[in-house]
Amino acid sequence: MELIDHYLEKVMKVHGIYVLRVDREECSDEQMQQIIDHWDLISDGHPLFIFPMAFTISFLEEYSLYIALMLVSGGQAITRNSWLKEHVETVPYIILNNNGQIVKRTPGREDELLVITEEYMDAEDYVVIPRGS
C-alpha cells in the first residue's frame, strides 16, 4: 500500500492530462493494477496515462502520433498545430466516436475514419483540445 500511495503522489496533471511514470523494476503487475484501481476511486473518471520511468515524454504542448492516439483513446480530442494554422473556422480534430472508432472530425462535414498515413506518423505537432472548446 505504501508503494501505491508513493506513486499516486507523483501523478502530474499536464495540459489537462494525468500522467504517471512508473519504475517497472520496482512495481509488479499486481501493484500496477492496484495503482489503477486506487486511481479509479479518487479520480472522478479522469484517465491516467502510465509510462515506464525510462520513457521520456516532453511535457510541452506537442505530441507524437503515438502519444496522441493514447490520449484520444483516453477521451481527449486532438488536433495538429499545422491544422490550426491552415484552417481558421473549421479546424479538424481527432476523437474517439460513439462507436469506439478513431475519426477525424471537421465541423460541417461528415466524420472520416482516421487513415494513418506517413504524414500522420511523422508529425510531432499534435495538441490537446481543452474540454469545452
N, C-alpha and C positions, 0 to 999 in steps of 0.2 A: 504494500500500500504506500510505503514511503517513496518508492521509485515512481509510482504513478503520480503522486502529488508533486514530486520533484519535476516531472515532465510537464504536467499541466500548468505549473507556474511559469514555464518557458514558452507557452503559446504566445505568438505575436499576432497582432492584427495589422496587416499591411494592406493599405488601399482597400479596406473592407473585407479582406480575406484572412481567415485564421490559419496560421501556418505553424507547424511544429517540426523541428529537426530532432531525430532520434538516433542514438548510437546503437546500431543493431547488434554489436558485440555485447552490449550491456543489457539489452532489452529482448527478452524472448518473445515468441509469437503470442504466447498466453498473456504476457504482460502488455503487449501491444493491444490485444483485444480488450484488456481491462481499461487501458487508457481511452480507447474509443468508446467503450461503454460508459465510463465516467463523463467523458466529454458530452455524449448524447444527453446525459442527465442534467448538465449545467449550462448547455449552450443555446437553448431556445431554438433548436433546429438549424443552427448555422453549421455548415460543413467545416470540417477540419482537414486540411491537407498536410499529410505527414510525409516527410522526406528523410532519407538517410543522412546522417551527420556529414558524410563525405560529399553529398550533393550540395553544390553551391548554387544558390538562387540569387540573382541580382534583384534586390528589392527596390528597383527603380520602378518606373511606371510601364515598362515594356517587357513583353514576354515572348518566348519562342512558341511555336505551334504546339509542342508537347505540353508545356505548362498551360497554354491557352485552352487546349482540349480538356485537360484535367479540371480547369476552372469552369468550363461550360458544363461538364458532367456534374459538377457540384452546384449548378443552378445559376452561375454568373452569365451575364451577357458580355460578349467580347466583340470589339471592332479592331480595326487597324488604324494606326496614325496616318498611313497613306490614304485610307478611305476618308478620314476626317478632312484631309486637305483637298481631295478630289470632289467630294460631294458636300454641298452646303446644307440643303434642307432634308435630303433623304439619305442619310448615312446608313449603309448596310451594317448589319451586325450578325454575329453567330450566336445561336442559342440552342438549347435542347427543347424541342417542341413537345406537345402533349402526348405524342406517340413515342417519345423516347428517341427521336431521331435528331441528329445534329444538322441544323439547317442554317442557311444564310437568308436572313430576313431583311428586306428593303421596304420601308414604308411605301404603301401604294401599289405594291407588287405582290405576286404570289410567292410563298416561300419556295426556295430551291434547296434540295438536298445538297449538303456540302460535299463537293468532289474535291479531294485533296490533290492539288497539282504540285509541281515542283516549286512554283511561285509561293504557294502557301507554306511548303516545307522549309524553304529558305528564309522566309520572312521572320524577323525578330522584333516586329513593331506592334504586337498585339497588346491592346489595353483593355482594362475592365471598364465597363459602363456602369457607373454607380446606380444602384437600385433607385427607382423613382424618376430616372432621367428620361 
